[in-house]
Amino acid sequence: MLKAIRPFTRVIALSATLLATAFTSQAVQAQEQTEFKLAWTIYVGWMPWDYGAASGIVDKWADKYGIKIEVVQVNDYVESINQFTAGQFDATVMTNMDALTIPAASGVDSTALIVGDFSNGNDGVVLKGDKTLKDIKGQQVNLVELSVSHYLLARALESVNMTERDVKVVNTSDADLVAAFTTAGVTSVTTWNPLLSEITAMPSTSKVFDSSMIPGEIIDLLVVNTDTLSANPKLGKALTGAWYEILATMSGSDDAAIKAKSFMAEASGTDLKGYEAQLASTKMFYAPSDAVAFTQSKDLTATMKKVSEFSFEHGLLGDGAPDAGFIGIETPAGVYGDAANVKLRFTSEYMEMAAKGQL
Amino acid sequence: MTRIINRQPGRYGRLVLGLMPFVILLAVYIVASDARLAENPSDKLLPSLSSFVDAITRMGFEPSKRTGEYLMWNDTLASLHRLCMGVGISALIGLAIGVGNGMIPFMRSPLSPLVTALSLIPPMAILPILFITFGLGELSKVVLIVIGICPIIIRDIQLRTDSLPNEQLIKAQTLGGNSWQIIARVVLPQTLPRLIEAVRLTLGSAWLFLIAAEAIAATEGLGYRIFLLRRYLAMDVILPYVFWITLLAFSMDWSLKRLSILAFPWYHKEQGGRHE
């Protein structure tokens, strides 16, 4: 009997090996390449990438450096970061906290190439009724657990000398938060725009805390795989050049700016007025010099320390992490945490080139 | 000449052939995981077998640092509780309405088209309505399972009741049985094994709806944990959880089958023993 199946086992073992090789060869190999993929997801501060791709600005800059950049929209934000971590994308948009807890904590050395903006009221804690933040004690709070909302809630509670023990956090998918808020059992949510404005537009709600009270802590980045970037500085230059050209287009008040912003508004499911309201609660770094100053400031290190501590307390840095500084974070002002294990880097190099007009 | 359809593997051959796909999958996994880990030791995508052991120890046998609970058991109990409630309620409703529809024409006329229509609504499509009606708590999770599998059980039981030989019912009537007696003594015993089969077949969907409900809003549960940890790619916990869910589902299915064989041996004799 065993003799009869032997040829089969050989064939199967062979195909298994082939399959395994296919599986592993996806790992990123740092080498010079000419084609790159950028992933973006819907969020006020990331819509410019969509416009950049549609208007040809991204192609223009890619051509200038002799490369190709494919801009891909991903429907699911976390999935886009997971795909970046798995090596499917060379560059992906994400927040500073997710950059630390997903790619960096998975050992993928990542560089924040462009600091696009920070949330300045775009994330908020909302209670039903006429309430203040102190009333949150004992309530259940629906939010996307382990996201920046969770971080914002922790910071909000800290500001009134409470901790997460004083509330009950219920993990709720962002896709269902608005519908959830209309049900009787839900009394408090923490979320981001456009959901936040949808919720605060409902009658008898109080926004008791928002990210403008912790300015500069929830940062939206364009993150690039460090090995890919160092092997291909052209990618960094093309992306940064394209980004500031898009921002320059949309920051004006002429027809081109209105056209660009209307495009972004439509792509994010709102109208020009709604999109401008979201922009108002986002601190966009339209001028590269502002982003450079923000990146080089010591405050960024302090923020990343807070984010690391939050992440460590919630187990987001992985089992191997003995303390919050396990993953080193390099900023122009210095390194926070383990200098021998730097996995997340903030660089102002390319943004400086943009500021000096050297791109 | 021996035809392939008549060649049977021996006892050991069957065992080896049955295990082979699992062994191959495991080997593929280990090779792929080793290759990725050699390149990046903190890769989270395909963790090594030892990190699975660590994760299981941590989740199942050490109290959580934050709450002091044994997370895996908590999650398992919460999920099983929801699942059993949902499946149990569905089975009871399914039996009552299914037999009623099959036996009482005045019940079947209004209910049967309704059940058919309801069974065609994809439950996930009406999730937002479920939330608004039943809230985000335990109730809506159980209701999602019930809406998802109850119509299927009803239709299955109805078909079984329909297919009972007319002679039996006529004989029972000539013996003087009234409607209630016939349903309770002739029809019900013969539909019960079919009910167990229907439950077995819908268990997979029940798990699917449970995980989906827990992914949307929850504070504990197997699906909750998987969707929470997905946020930072903790495959070392997610994969053992998936394995655990499969094991739970398999043992539920197996126990139901044994129960059915013990309780209704006549039914299984009728079914024949091929591929037993």
Interface residues (C-beta under 8 A of the other chain):
Chain A: M1 L2 A4 I5 T9 I12 A13 A16 T17 L19 A20 F23 T24 A27 V78 N82 T85 A86 T101 I102 A105 S106 G107 V108 N142 V144 E145 L146 S147 K168 V169 V170 N171 T172 S173 D176 A179 A180 T182 T183 A184 G185 V186 G315 L316 G318 D319 G320
Chain B: P9 G10 Y12 G13 V16 L17 M20 I24 A27 V28 V31 A32 A35 R36 E39 N40 P41 S42 D43 K44 L45 L46 S51 D54 A55 R58 K65 L127 P128 F131 I132 G135 L136 G137 A215 I216 A217 A218 T219 Y224 F227 L228 R230 R231 Y232 L233 A234 D236
